[in-house]
Amino acid sequence: MRYAQLVLGPAGSGKSTYCSAVQKHAEVMNRVINVVNMDPAAEVFNYEALVDVRDLIQVDDVMQAEDMDFGPNGGLVFCMEYLMEPDGREWLKEQLGEYDEDCILFDCPGQIELYTHMDVMKRMVLQLQNWDFRVCAVFVLDAGYMVDATKFLSGSLTALSVMVQLEVPHINVLSKMDLLNQSAREQIEMFLEPEIHELLASDHTASKFNKKFRKLTSALGQVLEEFSLVRYIPLNINSEESLTDLLIQTDFAVQYGEDLDVKTKDFEYPDPDDEREIEFNN
């Protein structure tokens, strides 16, 4: 059995930083976690990649092809679709190898449409499962984005859309907590275990737009609240405790280690005849 995290989220939300931090944290714990760069448009990242999809196909090459007429987004979608073609799947399988108990983070592109309404990432999930991977999704959202109720609602609905589309265990992470000042950290606490109706009734929702569409936002918020569909885990990459807590959550989501053999130790029990001999001599 192997384990995979699909690290998803909007561009600039901190997905690559998350992968790098988790990989380094695992080294401290004497554990190996590999990372795969799935972004064919990536320019730089700070982790050691087990596989880099740019070795197969790059967005710049697609955009410059004479028989194609793609912009950046169209080129990226083409690259991801190509990866799910037979040749691309075979290349990826060969690059991943066949190591048991392997844990791999897939650092995915930031184009959110890949996860919300296109099926390319869903097909990737099914392919990984066919390769004996247990898969979970880690949706990364910038903590600075959660500054008022309307943005919280927007981010939560995006996360919910990804959950519905991929149909795998899902964890939402608030990244860049280390960049917030004390006042901002205290303010964001209300969004970690939110009371949606209280948030929508707060001063943060005083715009004319929200007054006009209050019934709509209230209904959407009620769905999130009553079904407890979206909750967030704060991540401070400078805190080993924060990284450990998050790793526990992701391990639980994919049931990491449950199939490992139980370690046993042989004990030498005393021979009853020896005990009787000692009693006799005494």
N, C-alpha and C positions, 0 to 999 in steps of 0.2 A: 504494500500500500504506500502511495505517495500523497503529498499534501501540497496544495496550491492556494495562494492568495492572489486574487485579481485586484490590484490597487488602482482604483478608479477615482475620478473627480474632475472638476473643471481645470482648465489650464491655469497654472500658477498657484494651485491649492497646496502644493507641498508633497506631491506623490513621490518624486524621486528622493527628496530629503527624508521622507518616511522610510523608504526602502534602505537608504544608506544607514540611517540611525538604527534600524532593526538589525541589519546585517552586522554592524559593529557591536551592538549590544549582545547578539548571539555569540560572538567570539569571546566576549567576557565570560559568558556562561558555558564555555566549552561546547558550543553547539554550532552546527553548520547550517546556515540559511543562505541559499543562493538567490540571485536576482537575475531576471531576464528583462532586457530592455525591449519593450514591444512598440516603441514609438519610432517610426521610420523617419520622423522629422526632428528627432532629438539632436541637440548640438553638444551638450555637455551634461554629465552626471558624475556624482562623487562616489559611486559604488563600483565594486568589481563585478562585471557582468559575466554570468555563466554563458549567456547567449545574447547576441545583439542582432535584432532583426534587420538592421542596416547592412549587415553582411549579405543579406538576401535581396533586399530592395530598399530604395530610398526615395523620399518624396521628390527631391530635386531631380533625380533621373527621370521620374515619371512626368514631371512638369516640362522637362526639356525634350521629351520624345516628340519627334516630328509628327507621328501618326496619332498623337493624343492632344487634347486641348483642355487640360485640367488646371484649375487654380490650386492654391495650397490645401483647402479642405477637400476638394474633389480628388486631388492626388493622394491624400492620406487615406481616404475611404477606399480608393483603388488598391493601395498597398495592403490594407487590412483584408480586403476581399481576396486579393491574390494569395495572401498567407493561408487562407482557408481553402484554397484550391488544392487538388491532390499533390502537386509538386511542392507547394508551400508547406502542407501538413507533413509530408514525408521529410522535408528538410528540418522542420521544427522537431519532429520526433527524434531524428538522428542526433540533433544538437543537444537535446535534453538528456539523452542517455537513458539508462534503465537501472538507476540505483534505488534500492528499496529504502523506505523510510526517509526519502528526500523531501525537504521542505523548500518550496520555491516561491518567490514573490515575482509576479508579473507586473512590471511597471508600464501601465497602459497609457495611450495618448490622452490628451486633455479635451478632445472634441466630444462634447457631451452627447451629441446625437448618436454616437456609436453605441451608447448604452440605453438611451431612452426610447428610441423607436426603430432603430435598425436592428437586424438580426445577426450581424456578423459576430458580436461578442457572445451571443447566446450559442451560436454554432461552435465557438471556441470552447465554451464551457462544456458542451456535450462531447467535444473531441477530447478534452482533458479527462473527462470522466471515463470515456472509452479506453483511455490509456491508464486507467486505474488510479486516477487522482481523486482525492476528496477536495472539493473546491469551496472556498468562501469568497465573498466580495468585501473589500475594505473601501468604503466611500469616504474620501478625504475632502473636507471642506475647511476653508480658511476661517479661523476664529474671528478675524476682523470683519468677516462678512455678516456675523451674527450680532449686529449692533442694535437692531430693533425688531419688532414683532413681524413686520411685513417681510423683511429679508429672511428672518427665521422661517416663516411660512413658505417662502419661495424655495429656499434651500432644502427644506424638509420634503416638499412635494417633488423636487428633483430626485432626492434620495429614494423616495417612495416609488417613483417611476422606474428607477434602476432596479429596485427590489422586485417589482412586478415583472420586469422584462427578463431578468436573469434567472430568477427562481432558485437561488442558492442561499445558504446562510449568509447573513448580511450584517456588517458592523460599520457604524458611522463614526468617523473620527474628526474631532475639531483640532486642526493642526495650528502651529505657530503660537501656541499658548505662551511660549517663552518670550515672544516679542511684545506681549501685552503688559502694560503697567498695572500696578496694584488696583487702581480704580476700575480699569477695564475688566480685570479678572473678576472682581466682585460683581460687576454688572452682568457679566456673562453667565454667572452662576444660575440666574433665573431661567436660562435657556437649556441647562443640562437636565433638569427635571421640571419641565415647564407645565404651568397651568395655562392652557391655551386661551381660555376666556379672559383670564386676568391680563394676559399679554395684549390681547386685542383691544381690551378696554383701557390700556395704559396711555400715557401721553405720547408714546411713540407712534400712535396710529391716528394722529390728529389731522392728517392731510385730507384735502377735499376728495381725492380719489378713494381713500379708505372709508370716508363717511358715506359716499355714494354706493360703494360695493360692500358695505359692512355685513350684509346678510350672507353674501357669497364667502367672504373670508371667514366668517363665523362658522358656516357650515363645513368648510374645508378644515378649519381648526378642530371642529368637533370630531371629525373622522379620525384625525391624528390622535386626539386625546382619548376618545372612547376605546379605540382598538390598540392603543399603545404601540403604534407601528414604527415610530421613529424616535430613537434616543441616541444621544451623542456621548462619546468617550473623549475627554480632553487629553491632548498629548503635548507634553513638554519634552522635546528631544534632549534637553540637558539634564533631565531627571531620570536616573536609572530606575527609580521606583515607578515612575509613570510608564516607562517602556516595558517594565516587567508586567505591570497590570494589564497593559494592552496585549502583550504577548500571551498572557493567560487567557484572555478573551478570544483571541484568534485560534489558539490551540483547542479551546473548548468547541469552537464553531466547527472545526474540521475533525474533531475527536482525535487530535494528535496523540500518539503514544498508546492508545487503547489496545492496539493489536500487538504491542511489543511483548516479548516473552517475559514472564515474571522471573526476576532474579532470585535464585534460591541458594541456600548455603547448607552444606552437609554438616551435621553435628554428630560427635562421637558420644553416644550414651554409655554410661558405666555398665559393666557386666554385672548382673545380679549375683553371680557366683563369687565375684571378687568382693562384693559388699558383705556377703555372708562369711567369707574367710576373714575379713577384717573384724567383724563382730566376734567370731570365734576366738581370735587371738587376743582380743581385749578381755 
